Amino acid sequence: MGKSLRKIKREREKTTSPFHPEIMAAWNRGFEAGAKQQNELDTQLMLEWLGKLEEIPGIGPKMAWRIREHYLEFMRERREWNER
């Protein structure tokens, strides 16, 4: 979950809702499903982009490998940070 989503979730927890609890539970499920779907789409698009790096003029196999390695390291650190 990204920084913005965590912020929205924290703000949402602070406020009380005038809506019926069942309606809010359904809204929360929809919000979580939408966030999950957006995350999957973002990941898929990023992987497609990483797969086509060599097609960009000036980026050869070595540089493409470094970019991919950097991205994967960033994602690993981010996942570890989110698991805390």
N, C-alpha and C positions, 0 to 999 in steps of 0.2 A: 504494500500500500504506500502510495506516495505521500510526501509531506503535506500537500494540499488536502488530500483525503483524510489524513489523520487530524488536521486542523479542523476540518468540517465536522468530523465525528466528535471531537472534543467539544466544539461549540454546541453541537446538537445535544450532547449529554447534559450540558449545563441548563438548557432551557426546558421549561415544562410545556407540554403541548395541550392545547385546548381540545384536541381531537380525541376521539375514542381510542383506547389502547389497541384494539384490534386493527384499526385503520393505520395507526402508527407502526404497528408490527409489520403489516403488509408493506407499508412504504419503506421501512428499513430493509426488508428482504429484497425489494425491488432495487433500492439504492445499492446494496451489497452486490446483487447480481449484475447490475450495470457497471459497477466499478471493476468487478472480476472480468467481465467481457471486454471492457476497455483496456485493461491490463494485458489480456491475451492478444488483442488486436495490435497493441503497441509492440509487444514482444515479437509477434509474427512479422510486422513491418520492419522492425529493426534487424531481424535475422535475414530477411530478404535483402535488405540494404547491405548488410555485412557480406552476403554471398556474392554481391555484384561489385565489390570494391575494385577488382582488377580492371573493370570496364572503364573506370574513371581515368582520363589521361593523366599520366605522371605518377600513378600508383601501381607499383609492380607487386610481385608476389611477396617480397620481404616486407614491404611497408604494409600491405594488406594484412599479413600475419601479425605484425606489431599492433595494428589498430584493433584487430579482433582480440588479441591477447589483452590489450588494455581494457577493452569493453568488458570482457569476461571477468577480469580482476575487479573492475568497478562494481559489477553486478554481484560478485561474491561478497565483497565488503558491505554492500548495501543490504544484502540478505542477512548477513551476520548482525548488522546494526538493527535491522527490523525485528530480529528474533530476540533481542534483549528485552 
